[in-house]
Amino acid sequence: MLGKLIQLNEALLVWYRLFITVVTLFGFFLLKGKIPSVSLKTLLKIFGVGAVVAMHWVTFYGSIKFSNISIALVCFSTLGFFSAVIEPVVSRTKPSIPEMLLGLLPVAGVYLIFHFDTQYKTGIVFGMISAILAALFTILNKKVLKNTPASTVTLYELTGGFIFLTAILPLYLSNFNLNFSLPASSDWLWLLILAWLCTVLAFYLSMTALETVSPFTVNLSYNLEPVYGIALAFLIFHEDKELGGYFYWGLSLIVLSVILQTARVIRARNT
């Protein structure tokens, strides 16, 4: 929602978000009296995941800017499919056929919108890239968190994301014919909320959740996010007036996948 309210382009929005976040985190650790240390090998791994996080955010907000919140969240719903495809490759495990089949429902929904609502094609491309990066980020984070505390991962992941985005920012702005600009006065409040509540707090809680929360809770939260997010976009920004009939056909496939996946997770939890 905040990505819709902030007037900056997607790259600068994420750059300022990360800048405020990194300054805040280092300030917090300095007040505690100690910056956590990790080996160079671990640091480089965490920085690499941070680069994935930064580009996930850039492409997600790019999807919003080039289309709208609803389209971006529809694309985000394909996260389950990409996770089912990528995780066996990274973890060297057997792929889950049921997860892949359920994940294909949102993919089919996105295809319907992509094929028939051509005005959103650029936003959909950004959104699908964002979903792939989100799946990769979640899988890589599980591996990093096995040996490093969540607070340390949060600090260095977001620092790595900021460094990476700073390095590629001139190229990104030039490629998309965008200019570097300062946030408007109205943007600062939303940026602070985005950095402090939706990044520092939420990111740390998500790291901690990967360590302690049951798979049922994690899967359910991922399944429901596009549904309640789209409902809020309709309610607050009236996006339902912008979308054609094929969006709702695509959305119905996504809702069906949420119902089936939630039922599957509940059944697995009770067996």
C-alpha positions in Angstrom: 0.0 0.0 0.0 2.8 2.4 0.9 4.4 1.8 -2.5 1.3 3.3 -4.1 1.4 6.4 -1.8 5.2 7.2 -2.2 5.8 9.3 -5.3 9.4 8.1 -5.9 10.2 5.5 -8.6 10.7 1.9 -7.5 14.5 2.0 -7.4 14.7 5.2 -5.4 11.9 4.1 -3.1 13.8 1.0 -2.1 17.2 2.9 -1.9 15.8 5.4 0.6 14.0 2.6 2.4 17.3 0.7 2.8 19.3 3.8 3.7 17.0 4.7 6.6 16.8 1.1 7.7 20.6 0.5 7.7 21.3 3.7 9.6 18.6 2.7 12.1 19.9 -0.8 12.6 23.6 0.3 13.0 22.4 3.0 15.5 20.5 0.4 17.4 23.5 -2.0 17.7 25.8 0.9 18.6 23.5 1.8 21.5 23.7 -1.8 22.6 27.4 -1.4 22.6 28.4 -4.0 20.0 28.2 -4.6 16.3 27.8 -8.3 15.7 30.7 -10.0 13.9 30.7 -12.8 11.3 33.3 -14.5 9.2 34.1 -13.0 5.8 32.6 -16.1 4.1 29.4 -15.8 6.0 29.2 -12.1 5.4 29.5 -12.5 1.7 26.8 -15.1 1.7 24.5 -12.8 3.7 25.3 -9.9 1.4 24.4 -12.0 -1.6 21.0 -12.8 -0.1 20.6 -9.1 0.6 21.1 -8.3 -3.0 18.3 -10.7 -3.9 16.1 -9.0 -1.3 16.8 -5.5 -2.7 16.0 -6.6 -6.3 12.8 -8.4 -5.0 11.6 -5.1 -3.5 12.6 -3.1 -6.6 10.7 -5.4 -9.0 7.7 -5.7 -6.6 7.3 -1.9 -6.4 8.0 -1.7 -10.1 5.1 -4.0 -10.6 2.9 -1.6 -8.6 4.2 1.5 -10.4 3.7 -0.1 -13.9 0.3 -1.5 -13.0 -1.3 -1.5 -9.6 -1.3 -3.1 -6.2 -3.8 -5.9 -7.2 -1.7 -7.0 -10.2 1.5 -7.0 -8.1 -0.1 -9.2 -5.5 -1.6 -11.5 -8.1 1.9 -12.0 -9.4 3.2 -12.5 -5.8 0.8 -15.4 -5.4 3.0 -17.4 -7.8 5.6 -17.6 -5.0 4.5 -21.1 -4.1 5.1 -22.5 -7.5 8.5 -21.0 -7.8 9.4 -22.1 -4.3 8.3 -25.7 -5.2 10.6 -25.5 -8.3 13.6 -23.7 -6.8 13.9 -25.4 -3.3 14.6 -28.9 -4.6 17.4 -27.5 -6.7 19.0 -25.5 -3.9 18.4 -28.1 -1.2 19.0 -31.1 -3.4 15.8 -32.7 -2.4 13.0 -34.4 -4.2 10.4 -31.9 -5.7 6.9 -32.0 -4.3 4.5 -32.7 -7.2 1.3 -31.6 -5.3 2.9 -28.3 -4.4 4.0 -27.7 -8.0 0.5 -28.6 -9.3 -1.2 -26.3 -6.8 1.3 -23.6 -7.6 0.4 -23.8 -11.3 -3.1 -22.4 -10.5 -1.8 -18.9 -9.7 0.5 -19.1 -12.7 -2.5 -19.9 -14.9 -4.4 -16.9 -13.3 -1.5 -14.6 -14.1 -1.4 -15.9 -17.7 -5.1 -15.1 -18.2 -4.5 -11.5 -17.1 -1.2 -11.2 -19.0 -2.8 -12.5 -22.2 -6.0 -10.5 -22.2 -5.3 -7.3 -20.2 -2.3 -6.2 -22.2 -2.0 -2.8 -20.5 -0.5 -4.5 -17.4 2.2 -6.6 -19.2 5.1 -4.6 -18.0 3.8 -4.7 -14.4 3.2 -8.4 -14.7 6.8 -9.1 -15.9 8.2 -7.1 -12.9 5.8 -8.9 -10.6 6.8 -12.4 -11.8 10.5 -11.6 -11.5 9.7 -10.3 -7.9 8.0 -13.6 -7.1 11.0 -15.6 -8.3 13.3 -13.5 -6.2 11.1 -13.8 -3.2 11.1 -17.6 -3.5 14.9 -17.6 -3.8 15.3 -15.2 -0.9 13.2 -17.3 1.4 15.0 -20.6 0.5 18.5 -19.0 0.9 17.5 -17.4 4.2 16.7 -20.8 5.7 20.2 -21.9 5.0 21.8 -18.8 6.4 19.7 -18.8 9.6 21.0 -22.3 10.5 24.3 -20.9 11.8 23.7 -17.1 12.3 21.2 -15.3 14.7 18.2 -13.6 13.1 19.3 -10.1 14.3 22.7 -10.5 12.7 21.3 -11.7 9.4 18.8 -8.8 9.4 21.6 -6.2 9.9 24.0 -7.6 7.2 21.4 -8.7 4.7 19.8 -5.2 4.5 23.3 -3.6 4.5 24.3 -5.9 1.6 21.1 -5.0 -0.2 21.8 -1.3 0.3 25.4 -1.6 -1.0 24.3 -3.6 -4.0 21.5 -1.3 -4.9 23.7 1.8 -4.5 26.2 0.2 -6.9 23.6 -0.5 -9.7 21.4 2.5 -9.1 23.0 4.8 -11.8 22.7 2.0 -14.4 19.1 1.2 -13.4 18.0 4.9 -13.5 19.8 5.4 -16.8 18.3 2.2 -18.4 14.7 3.3 -17.5 15.3 7.0 -18.2 14.7 8.0 -14.6 16.3 10.8 -12.6 17.7 10.8 -9.1 15.5 12.9 -6.9 14.8 13.7 -3.2 11.6 12.5 -1.7 8.7 14.9 -1.6 7.8 16.2 1.9 4.7 13.9 2.0 7.0 10.9 1.1 9.1 11.1 4.3 6.4 10.0 6.6 5.6 7.0 4.5 9.3 6.2 4.0 9.8 6.2 7.8 6.9 3.9 8.3 8.1 1.7 5.6 11.6 1.6 7.0 10.9 1.3 10.7 7.7 -0.7 10.9 7.6 -2.6 7.6 11.4 -3.3 7.3 13.3 -3.2 10.6 10.4 -4.7 12.7 8.7 -6.9 10.1 12.0 -8.2 8.6 13.3 -9.2 12.0 10.1 -10.8 12.9 10.1 -12.8 9.7 13.6 -13.9 10.3 12.7 -15.1 13.8 9.6 -16.8 12.4 11.7 -18.9 10.0 13.5 -20.1 13.1 10.5 -20.8 15.4 7.1 -20.6 13.8 5.4 -23.8 12.5 5.3 -24.5 8.7 1.5 -24.3 8.9 1.6 -20.6 10.1 4.2 -19.6 7.5 2.4 -21.3 4.6 -1.0 -19.9 5.7 0.4 -16.3 5.9 1.9 -16.5 2.4 -1.3 -18.0 1.0 -3.6 -15.3 2.5 -1.4 -12.2 1.8 -2.5 -11.7 -1.8 -6.1 -12.2 -0.9 -6.4 -9.6 1.9 -4.0 -7.3 0.1 -6.2 -7.2 -3.0 -9.3 -6.7 -0.8 -7.6 -3.7 0.8 -6.5 -2.3 -2.6 -10.2 -2.5 -3.7 -11.4 -0.9 -0.5 -8.8 1.9 -0.2 -7.8 2.7 -3.8 -10.9 1.4 -5.6 -8.8 -0.6 -8.0 -11.7 -2.8 -8.8 -12.8 -0.1 -11.2 -9.5 -0.3 -13.1 -9.6 -4.1 -13.7 -11.2 -6.1 -16.5 -13.2 -9.3 -16.4 -10.1 -11.5 -17.0 -8.5 -10.2 -13.8 -11.4 -11.8 -11.8 -11.1 -15.1 -13.7 -7.4 -15.1 -12.8 -8.1 -14.1 -9.2 -10.6 -17.0 -8.9 -7.8 -19.5 -9.8 -5.6 -17.9 -7.1 -8.3 -18.1 -4.5 -8.9 -21.7 -5.4 -5.2 -22.4 -4.9 -5.3 -20.7 -1.5 -8.2 -22.9 -0.4 -6.7 -26.1 -1.7 -3.2 -25.3 -0.3 -4.6 -24.3 3.1 -6.7 -27.5 3.3 -3.6 -29.5 2.3 -1.5 -27.8 5.0 -4.2 -28.4 7.7 -4.5 -32.1 6.7 -0.7 -32.5 6.9 -0.6 -30.8 10.3 -3.2 -33.2 11.7 -1.6 -36.4 10.4 
